[in-house]
Amino acid sequence: MRESDAILREEFAKAGLDKKVWQYFTVVPDFKSVGMKNHARCFEYMVIIRAINTIDAMTASIEKIDWDVLEKITNRILAEVDNVNRVCYDMSPKRTCWRRYKAAT
């Protein structure tokens, strides 16, 4: 995970996103997936990229990252990080339950 996160941070800095995005990191789940690497099927880990912005730390919106930047990050992670065959971008916003609570009361 440290290797993929270092790549993400380096590429975000090059693209100026480190000053624009509130929080960004990579996650490596504890399961594997089937994918292709070096023209062969493989069973390896995936890396998930998360990049969010917020004004209150209770809600968060997904940062729209330029496709070229995501592609460069993906290619570097796949080439430079061992035992990884897939890179995903987490598109899940963080909504607060407070609105539902307020509406119910």
C-alpha positions as CSV (number, residue, x, y, z in Angstrom):
1,M,0.0,0.0,0.0
2,R,2.8,2.4,0.8
3,E,4.2,2.0,-2.8
4,S,0.9,2.8,-4.5
5,D,0.2,5.7,-2.1
6,A,3.6,7.2,-2.9
7,I,2.9,7.0,-6.6
8,L,-0.5,8.6,-6.1
9,R,1.0,11.4,-4.0
10,E,3.8,12.0,-6.5
11,E,1.4,12.2,-9.5
12,F,-1.1,14.4,-7.6
13,A,1.8,16.8,-6.8
14,K,2.9,16.9,-10.4
15,A,-0.6,17.7,-11.5
16,G,-1.2,20.3,-8.8
17,L,-3.9,18.2,-7.2
18,D,-2.2,18.0,-3.9
19,K,-3.3,21.6,-3.3
20,K,-6.8,21.1,-4.7
21,V,-7.9,17.9,-3.1
22,W,-8.6,17.7,0.7
23,Q,-7.9,14.0,1.2
24,Y,-6.5,11.4,-1.1
25,F,-5.0,7.9,-0.5
26,T,-4.9,4.3,-1.8
27,V,-6.4,1.2,-0.2
28,V,-5.4,-2.4,-0.8
29,P,-8.3,-4.7,0.3
30,D,-7.5,-8.1,1.7
31,F,-8.8,-10.1,-1.3
32,K,-7.6,-10.8,-4.8
33,S,-9.1,-10.6,-8.2
34,V,-8.4,-12.2,-11.6
35,G,-6.8,-9.9,-14.1
36,M,-4.2,-9.6,-16.8
37,K,-0.5,-8.8,-16.3
38,N,2.3,-9.4,-18.8
39,H,-0.2,-10.9,-21.2
40,A,-1.2,-13.6,-18.8
41,R,-4.1,-14.2,-16.4
42,C,-3.1,-13.6,-12.8
43,F,-4.8,-13.6,-9.3
44,E,-3.5,-10.6,-7.5
45,Y,-4.5,-7.7,-5.3
46,M,-6.3,-4.5,-6.4
47,V,-5.6,-0.9,-5.4
48,I,-8.4,1.5,-4.8
49,I,-7.8,5.2,-5.1
50,R,-9.9,7.7,-3.1
51,A,-9.9,11.4,-3.6
52,I,-12.4,13.7,-1.8
53,N,-13.2,17.3,-1.0
54,T,-15.1,18.6,2.0
55,I,-15.9,21.7,3.8
56,D,-17.0,20.2,7.1
57,A,-15.4,16.7,7.3
58,M,-18.8,15.2,7.8
59,T,-19.7,15.0,4.1
60,A,-17.5,14.6,1.1
61,S,-17.7,14.9,-2.6
62,I,-15.6,13.0,-5.1
63,E,-12.9,14.9,-6.9
64,K,-13.2,14.7,-10.7
65,I,-9.6,13.7,-11.7
66,D,-8.5,14.2,-15.3
67,W,-8.5,10.9,-17.2
68,D,-4.9,11.3,-18.3
69,V,-3.8,11.7,-14.6
70,L,-5.7,8.6,-13.5
71,E,-4.4,6.6,-16.5
72,K,-0.8,7.6,-15.6
73,I,-1.3,6.7,-11.9
74,T,-2.9,3.4,-12.9
75,N,-0.1,2.5,-15.4
76,R,2.6,3.3,-12.8
77,I,1.0,1.3,-10.0
78,L,0.5,-1.7,-12.3
79,A,4.1,-1.5,-13.5
80,E,5.9,-0.6,-10.3
81,V,3.9,-2.3,-7.5
82,D,4.3,-6.1,-7.1
83,N,1.2,-8.4,-6.7
84,V,-1.3,-5.8,-8.1
85,N,-3.3,-6.4,-11.2
86,R,-6.1,-3.9,-11.0
87,V,-6.6,-0.2,-10.0
88,C,-10.1,1.2,-9.2
89,Y,-11.3,4.7,-8.4
90,D,-13.8,5.0,-5.5
91,M,-16.7,7.1,-6.7
92,S,-18.7,6.9,-3.5
93,P,-19.6,10.3,-1.9
94,K,-19.9,10.6,1.8
95,R,-23.3,11.8,2.8
96,T,-24.4,12.6,6.3
97,C,-27.3,10.9,8.0
98,W,-28.1,14.1,9.8
99,R,-30.5,15.2,7.0
100,R,-32.5,12.0,7.4
101,Y,-32.5,12.4,11.2
102,K,-33.6,16.0,11.0
103,A,-36.4,15.1,8.6
104,A,-37.7,12.3,10.9
105,T,-37.8,14.6,14.0
